[in-house]
Amino acid sequence: MDLNQTELTLLNGMQTTFGTLAKPVTLVVNVASRCGLSPQYEALEAMQKKYGSKGFTVIGMPSNSFLQELKDSSDISEYCSTTWGVTFPMTEKVKVNGKDTHPLYQQLKKTKDSSGKAGNVKWNFEKFLILQDGTVHRFRPTTKPDDPEIIALIEANLK
């Protein structure tokens, strides 16, 4: 399956595709408003501001797979914009594990992390860095978005 053709629905209900939202360097993150890792939103937004004009974007995909996301899209949108000033694209809530896993995550979860493990998303704020050539790098939730390894990959792949 081509990731670019994967259908997404934004928080405002607009239908789009991954390819429409993606930039040459895209960081997909399953986010959750009530997670202890939610301060990562600050770094994600800072990265969006720093690299957004250079061919990078974050795509936030709220998930209640770990029972820490708000109930609906308007609550999620309000929380993200007022608490963290989020400007990067955000989808409606998706499932990242289980039988109703979103098609994008069905593909992304095949990617191995640095220890060689693929499979289920472990927790909120797991990160998938997708490069223009289709290469995917997987970073587990406790790896901060602005970790030097992630930043080096982003900077090496921007124009």
C-alpha positions, 0 to 999 in steps of 0.5 A, a space after each residue: 500500500 502506498 502511504 500517500 494514498 492513505 485517507 485521513 480525516 482532519 479534526 475539522 472533518 475535512 477528508 484528505 490523504 497522507 500524501 496531501 499533508 505530507 512533506 518531504 520529511 514528515 513526523 507522524 505522532 500518535 498524541 493524547 491530551 491527557 498523557 504524561 508525555 503531552 508536554 512533547 507537544 511543545 517540542 513538536 510545535 517548535 520543530 514545526 515552526 523551525 523546519 515547516 518552511 523547509 519541507 517538514 511537517 508534523 502530523 498529529 494523530 490523536 488516539 484513545 488506544 491508551 484511554 488518555 484522549 479527550 472525547 471529541 475532535 472539538 475538545 482535542 482541537 481546543 486543548 491543542 491550540 490553547 494549551 500548546 499553540 499547535 499549528 501542525 495538521 491533526 487528524 480525528 481520533 484513530 486506533 493505533 493497535 487492535 482490529 480497527 487500527 487505522 490503515 496508516 498505522 497498519 503500515 507504519 507498525 511494520 517498521 522496526 525501532 532501534 532495537 529491531 522490534 516492530 509491531 504494536 505502538 507501545 504508548 502515546 507519542 510514538 514517532 515515525 519519521 518518514 523521508 521523501 524516499 519512503 524510508 521510515 524511522 521509528 522512535 518509541 514514546 520516551 524519545 523526545 521529538 527533538 532528540 539529536 538523532 531525530 533532528 539530525 535525520 530531519 536536517 540531513 533530509 531537508 532541501 
